[in-house]
Amino acid sequence: MSHIGKIPVKVPAGVKVFFKDGVIFVEGPRGKLVQKYHPVITFENKGSEIVVNRVNEEKQTKAFHGLYRNLLNNMVTGVSVGFSKVLIVTGVGYKVEMRNNILVMSLGYSNNIYVYIPEGLSVAVEQGGKLVISGIDKQAVGEFAAEIRKLRVPEPYKGKGIRYETERIKLKAGKSGVK
């Protein structure tokens, strides 16, 4: 039995989960999510929790067991609580502002960078160069945060750039100037 797959997914009050024709539907107070699944995985609804099972013991089926259990858990968490990533923009003259549904970023290049915010995600610009990306789809939140970070990766000498809030930049010593 898969270590991850055998853990039942707890469904909080106000969240509806149902399965039809190889598709998982999850509805909650924050929205709806849909995910296809492979037919070698079965779902057993036990009221306030869902147990994920597999049809056979093949290696690929075992991998699907843990995968679809985690995908279902992320969907339930997303429609009930949501996900967020915090990015910090550090550097002299680096700034970020919102205009309608567009992020306008000044990151030390000759021109500003304009980034359209995907549907289903919300971005809040806070004091101190903080950028909070939130939404109900964990994969979409993480992917958009990675795309933003890729625009100006933190450099190792002064730490300028865009980094995750939990990320630690190991600074290098520059030139010492002593012969």
Beta strands, then each sheet from edge to edge (+ up, - down):
strand 1: 9-10
strand 2: 16-20
strand 3: 23-28
strand 4: 31-36
strand 5: 41-45
strand 6: 49-54
strand 7: 83-90
strand 8: 95-99
strand 9: 102-106
strand 10: 113-116
strand 11: 121-126
strand 12: 130-135
strand 13: 161-164
sheet 1: 1+ 6- 5+
sheet 2: 2+ 3- 4+
sheet 3: 11+ 12- 7+ 13-
sheet 4: 8+ 9- 10+
end
